[in-house]
Amino acid sequence: MTFQPAKWPRKLRSAEWFGGTSRDNIYHRSWMKNQGLPDDLFDGRPVIGICNTWSQLTPCNAHLRDLAERVKHGIYEAGGFPVEFPVFSTGESTLRPTAMMFRNLASMDVEEAIRGAPLDGVVLLVGCDKTTPSLLMGAASVNLPAIAVSGGPMLNGWFHGERVGSGTHLWKFSEAVKAGKMTREEFLEAEVSMSRSPGSCNTMGTASTMASMAEALGMALSGNAAIPAVDSRRRVMAHLTGRRIVQMVKDDLKPSDILTRQAFENAIRTNGAIGGSTNAVIHLLAIAGRVGIDLTLDDWDEFGRDVPTIVDLMPSGKYLMEEFFYAGGLPVVIKRLGEAGMLNKQAITASGETIWDQVKSVKNWNEDVIVPVERALTDQGGIAVLKGNLSPNGAVLKPSAASPNLLKHRGRAVVFEDIDDYKLRINDEDLDIDETCIMVLKNCGPKGYPGLSEVGNMGLPPKVLRKGITDMIRISDARMSGTAYGTVVLHTAPEAAAGGPLAVVRSGDFIELDVPDRRLHLEVSDEELQKRLDAWTPTHIVPESGYARLFHDHVQGADTGADFDFLKGCRGSAVPKDSH
């Protein structure tokens, strides 16, 4: 793959607003000058937007104001004109019913903010789970030069001499309390150790995964993913990104040049190697849709299936993002993929270099963290895509976080009709369930929850936990936090609220899970299954108005990325008409 830079100098997009002496040009410039901006900033130099997801309600991104200033330094140094603006910040830890419900809204905000403003390129300041895909989706839809810089992960947590991974230990400690192995007081004491610095999850949760995906796709500078939020090198990364976007504008290097089919294949394989979040499946499908790349669940299985997981990080392993960075970070992983013949080496990146040229000389400084292939956490670390009469359009499972003894299992279904039903009954000592059963949760998909919430990793019943059992098979149309673990089947499609087979599973039915053969089967006859589906009626509440109704009416299935049906592969004019 080759990229031919555009000629420079040339007239840029921002000149439609700021260039010339017409009434409209004077109108645009004069209002900008009330901020104390000198004349020569409007001389035709690249105008760079800094798309900032800073928010105190998005704790992962609460430090992005400082990074924005660092980006500005780089832009000014390279001869650009930086302008910072806010966009919808989807905070995973605070936003209800789920941040995923607002990913598409945030992407629309980003798209229209970029399209409607006098910008020649954008730096995407991201961090928390949904901020990375939403900004990449929006920027891809406009297709102006764009580059992402992540806020970085938190420092390691520590509690009683043990590493504490954000999210991962929340689930672990919560189950320990239910099992009587940890007191409530100890749980509260552990709380302060979980988030002891600015930044996003210090595990390979969705935030770290999507930072890695941005880098593997080529939409961020090499090394971006793992630098801790408080490390001075994170500020350097922001500074260098500011410099780089100015040259990207001069070269006219756009998302459509970077987000190629080969780039998505690289990202899928990278996700397998790092033991990345299942949420990456939905987000990469959605990003690919915005640039017209035909990416499917089958591609996830084909390109990720034989990739060994070589990063020993929670929730799949034992270390955290600090150690990953010190070991060499994602460039080492990408180099390993290249050496194994699992990398499209000529894929172009935001740096202007190929992905291979960026990593071919890096070194691994800790083989306990980024392990040799012969010590891989699992030989098939990608995302397993399961199909069968229970998931005709597919469901996903993360093998590196699952229990090997449960990857082939037949069990009796214990069904929860929705998340409220689960919460009502799971702690009931009379619940007819044991560790051989399969827990089934319905009506938690895109339409059903609504929004496709992270409730798929259902906590086990206390009476099972007291036996020392820590994992059971769980099946749902929901998502799972990237920080979570277990033998959990997710994104079952079509979802229950759309009338998928999951909607008609009954307690007492038997289900067979066969991950090696990629099979998920409900043991009822075709005739019985059809009879149940014919008699089925929706039970979820349909929103009456507002964004919730728009979301319900237009969201697609998890198997295609849960984007809106009117946003895929559709780009309008990059320069709107002036109304003045």
N, C-alpha and C positions, 0 to 999 in steps of 0.2 A: 504494500500500500504506500502510495506517495501522496504528499500534499504540496501543492504549488502555492506559495504565498502570493497575495495580491500585491499590486504595485503601490508604492508609497513615495511621496504624499498623494492623497486624493481627497475628494470631498466626502465627508462622513455624514452619517445619518443625522447627527445632532445639528448640523448646519441648516436643516429644515426649520429648526427653531431659532438658532442663534446667529446664523450667517446672514450677511446682507444688511441693508438699511431700510427695508420696508417697515411699514407700521407694525406688522405682526412681529418681525424680528426685534424691533425696539421694545415692543410690549414684553416679549419673553425675557430679553436681557435685563430690562430695567427692573423688573420684579426680583430677578435673581440677585441683582446688585444691592438690594436692601440688606443683604447679609454681609456687606463689606467686601465684595469680590472685585478684584481689579479687572480692567478692560481686557488685558491680554489672556485671561482664562477663556475668552470667547473667540480666540483667534483661529479656530479650526482644529485644535488639539483634541485627542480622544476624551470624550466625557464618559466617565466610568461610574456606574451605579454600584453602591455597596448595599446589597439586599440583606438586611439585618433581622434575624429572628430573636434578638435580645428580648427578654421578658423576665420579670421577677416571678411570674407564674409558670415559667419554664426553667426550673432550677438548673438544668443541664446547660442552659444558654445564658445564665445570668451574668457571665463575665465577658460576653461578646462585645460590649461597648469598648473595652480596652483593645480587643483584637481589631475592631473597626478602625481605631486610630492608627494601628500599626499598618493596616492595609492602605490607609490614606498616605502614610509616609512613602510607601513604595510607589504608589500611583504618581504622587508629585515628583519623586525622584526620576521616574521614567518619562516625565513630560506629559502626564495626563491630568485631568481635572476630576477629582473624586466628589461624588455626591451620595450621601448616605440616606437611606429611607427604610422605614419599618414595613414589615409584612406580617400577616397572621402567623403567630407562633404556637404550634401545636404541642403543648406540654403533656407528655405521656403520664407524668405522675399526678397531675392535678385535673386534667380536662375530662369531663363526663358528657355522655356515657362512655366515650372512648376517643382518644386522639385520632384513631383511624377514621372515624366518621368525618373528621374535618381535614384529612389529608388532601382530598380533592378540592375542597373549598380554598385551602391555602395555596394549592397549585394554581387555581384560577386567579387568586389575588396576585400572586407573583407574575403570572403571565400578563395580566392586564396592566400591572404597575410598570413592567418593563416596556410593554408595547406602547403605552400611552405617554411615556416620559422621554425626554430628549437624551437618550442614552445610546452609546456606541458599543458598550460591553458591560458585563456585570460580574461582580464577585459575590458569590453566594456564601453567606456566613451561616453555617449549619452546626448541628450538634445533636439535640434530642431526636429520638427515633424517627418521627415523621417529618421533621424539618428537612432532612437530607433528601428524601424522595420527592417531597412536595416542591422544593426549590428546583431540583433537577427536572422534574416534570414541566413546571412552568417555564423555565428557561429553554428547555428543548422545544416547546411549542412555539416560542417566538423565534428561536434560532439566531440570536445575536451571539457574538463571542462571549463565552461564560466559563468560569472556573470556580470550583468550590474550595473553601478552607474550613476545616472542622474545628470545633472548640476544644476537642481533646478529652480524654478520659480523666476521671478522678484518680487521686493517689490510692494505693492499696488501703483497704480497711484491715484493722487488726482487733481481735477480741480474745482475751485469755490465751495469747500466744498463737492464735490461729488466724490465717488469712481470711478476711471477710469479703466476699464478692457481692457487689450491689445486686439486689434482686435474688440471686442464687441462694444466698444465706437467709434472706427473708423467708423464702419458701422452706428452706431446711429447718430454720429455727421454729417457724410456725408449726411444722409437723412435729418437731421435737416436743413442743409444749403440749400438743394434743396427745402425744404418746406418753406423756408424763416423765420425759427425760430431761426437760428443761423447765425451770420455774418461770412464771410470768415476770418476776422481778429481774431475772437474768435476761429475759427477752428485752425488757425495757432498757437494761444496762447496755445491751448490744446495739441498741438503736443508734446511739451517738457514734459508734465505730463504723457504721455502714457508709456514711457520706461525710468524709472529713476534709474535703477540699472542693473547690469549684470543679466542674466538669461533668461529663456524662458517665454512664456505667463503666466501671473498671473491669467488668467481665466481657466476654465476647457475646454481649447482648446485641439487641438490634442497633443501638447507636454506634457501637464499635464496628459491627458488621457493615452497616451502611457507609460509615467512613471508609472502611476497607473496599466496599463496592465502588465508591466514587473514585478511589485511587486505582483500582483494577480496571475500571472502565476508561481510565485516562482523563477523567474530569477534575482531577486534583493533582497537585505536584507529588512526585514520588517521596514517600516518607510521611505524608500527611496524616495517615490514619491513627498512628499509635502514640504520638508525642503527648505526654500528660499535659493537662490544661495549665498547670502552674509552672511547667518547665519553661525556661527562657527561650528554648528552641521553638516552642509553639508560637511565640511572638515573632521570631525570625521567619517561620513559615508564613505567617500572615503578611509580613513585610515583603517577602519574596513573591508571594502571590499577587500583591498589589503591583509590583514591577512587571510581572509576567503578563497580566491582563492587558496592559497598554500595548505590548508587542503583539499579543493575539489580535487586538483590534487592527493594528497596522497590517498584519498578515491576513486578516479576515478568516481566522481559524475558528470555526463555528461548531456547536454541538453535533450537527449533522455530519461533520468531518470526523468526529471522534467516536460518536455513538453508533458504530457500525456493528454488523452481525458478529464480526470477529471479536470486537470488544466485549459483547455480551457473553460470548463463549468463554473468554478469559475470566470474566467476573464469576460465572457459574462455577468454573473449576477452582477459582480462588476461594469461593465460599465453602466448597468441600474441604479444601486444605486447611482452612482456619476453624472448621467446625462452626460455621456461621449460622445465624438465626434463620428459622423457617420464614420469618417475615420478609427476608430478602427475595423470596420467590414472588410474592405479591408485588413488591415495589419494582423489581426489575421488569416484570411483565408489563407494569403500567408505564414505566419510563420507555421501554421499547415501543409500546403502542403509540407514544407521543411522536416518535420519529419514524413511524411506519415500518419498524422491523417486526417481522412475523416470528415472535418468540412464543413458545408454548411450554406447557408442563412436560411434554415429551422431551424437549430440549434439556430441561433440567435433569431428567433421568439419564439421557444419553451422555451429556458432557460432564456431569458430576458424579456419576455412579462409581467409576473406578478410580476416583481421586482419593488417596489416603489422607486422613486428618493428621497433620504433622505439627499442629500448634497445641501445646498442652495447657489450655486455658479453661477456666470455668465458663460455662457449666459442664463442658465435656471433660475437662482435666482439672489441674490443681492450681495453676498460676493465674496471674492477673495481667492487665494491660501494661502496667509499669515494667514487669519483667519482659513482656513481649517487645516493648520499645528498646530496652537495654540490650536485648538479644539481636536486634537489627530490624525488627518490625516487618511490615508487609513486603518491602523490597526483597528480603531474604526468601519469603514464601514464593513470590513471583519468580525469582531466579530458579528455585527448586522446580517449579512447574516447567520452566523453559528447559532445564536440563533433562527433564523426564519426557520431553516431547509433548507436553500438555499446554503449550502456550502459543498463541498466534503472535509471533515475535515482532512482526512488522506493523502491528496496530499502532496508529499515531496517538499521541497523548497531548494534553494541554501544554506541555513543555515544548512542543514542536519536535521532540525526539520520539523514536519508537519505544514501546514499552520495554523491549529487551535492552536497548542501549542504556536505558536508565538504571538497570539492575544488574547487568552482567558482571560488574566488579565488586558488588557488595559482599560482606562476610557475615557469617553466623557466629555470634559471640557467646552463645549459650545453647548447647545441644540438648539440655534438659528442658528447655522451653520450646524451641523449634527443633523437633527431634528428627533424627535420620528416618528414612522411609521404613527401614527394617524394624524400627521401634514405634511405628505409627499407632495412634490411639485406636484407629480402626482402618481397615484396608479399603472400605467403601464409605467414605465420609460425606459424600454429597447429600442431596435430599432425595429420599426414596419417594417415588410417585406411585401410589397404590390405586389400582382400578379393579372393578368388579361390580356386582349388582347393587352393592351398597354405595358405591362412588363411581357412577358411570363416567363422570367428567374428571374424576381424579380426586385424590386426597394426598396429603404429604406427611412424612415422618422424618425425623432427624436421627439417623442411626447412631451417630457419635454420642448422643445424649440418652440413648435407650439402653435397656437391660438386654444383653445378648440372649438370655434364656426365654425372653418373651417375644422375640422376633418371629417365632413360629408358635402360634397358640390358638386353641379353640376354647371359647368360654361362653358362659351364660350371660346374656345382656341384663344389666340393671339400668333402667332408663329414667332419665330426668327430663321432663318436658321443656324446661327452660332453666335459667340460672336461679330463679327464685325457688323453683321446685327443688333444685339441688341443695340450696342453702337451708331449706326447710327440713330436709330429710337426712342429710349426710351424717349428722351426729346422732341420729336415732339408733340406740342400741338394738332395736328390734328390726332394723333394716336387713332384709334378706340378702346378704352379700358376704363374700369371702374373697381371698386373694386370687382365686382362679376365675373370678367373674370379669366381665368387661363392662366398664362404666361408659354409658352413652348419654351425651348431652345434646339436646336439640335447640333449635330456634336461637342460635347465637351467631349466625352468619351475617353477611352484609345487610340484608333486609330485616332479619329477625331480631337482632339485639336492640336497636339497629346500630350498624357501624362495624360489626365484625370485631368484637372485643377480645381481650387477652384473658379468657377464662377457660381455655381448653385444658390446661394442666390442673384439672380439678384435684383438690386435696383429698387424700384417702380417708375412709371412715376410721374413727379412733379405734374401734375394736380390731381392725386390721393392723393399724400402726402399732398397737400394743404387742402384737406378735413379733415385732421386729421387721415387718414387711415395709419396704420403702417405695415400691413401685408396683403399679398395676397397669394394664392396658386401658387407655382412655380414648374415646372416639367422639369427635364433635365436628360441627361446622364452624367452630370458633377459631381464633388464633391463640398463640401461646407466646408469652414474653421470651425474647431471645436469651434472657438470663435463666430461664427455667430448664428443667431436665425431666427425663422420664420417657416411657414408651407411650407416646402420645400421638394419636392420629388426628390431623388438623385439616381445616379448609375443605371438609368433605363436600363435594359438589355433584349435582346441584344441592343447595342448602335446603334445610327443612322448610323454611318459610316460603320457599319457591316451589314446594311440592316434590323435592327430591326424595329418594328412597329412605333417607335417614328419618324423614317425618313419620314413617309408619313402622319403625322398629318398635317391638314390644318387649317388656321385661319377660324373661323366660326364653326368648329366641336365642339361638346359638349363632355366634359369629366366629368366622375363621380369619385370622390375620397371618399372612405368609409374606414377610418382607422380602426374603430372597427371590420369591417368584412374583413380587409386586402385586399381591392379590389381597383384596378385602371383600369377603363374601358373607352375605346374610343367608343362613341356611333355611330358607323357605322356598317353595316352588315358584316358578315364574307365574303360574296362575294365581297363587295366593298373594304374591307381591302385587300383581296388577289389580287384583280385587281390592286390596287395601288402598292402593293409590287412587282407584276410582272413587272410593268412599271418603277420601281425605278432604278435609276443609281446613283453611288456614286458622291458626289460633293466635298469631302474633298481632299486636296492635299496629295499625297503619296510621302514621302521623297525619294530621288533618291539614297542616299548612306549613309555611316557612321552609327553611333549608332542609329540615328533617324530611319533609314530604318530597322535595326535589331529589334528595339523596335516595329515598326509598324507590321512587319511580324510575330513576335513571342509573343506579349503580348496577354494574355487571357482577358476575360471579367471581369468587376468589380465584378460580382456575384461569381467568383471563386478566387478573390484576386488580379487580374491584374498582376500576376507573369508571367514569361516566360514559355512557354510550355515545354522547355527542362530542367527546373530547379526543378520541383516539385518532392518531394519524392526520390531524386537521390543523393546518397552520394558516392563519390569515395574513394580511399585509403587515409588514413590520413597521410601516410608517403610516399612522392614522392621519386623516385629513385635519387641517387646522380649522378651528371653528371661528377664529377671530377675523 
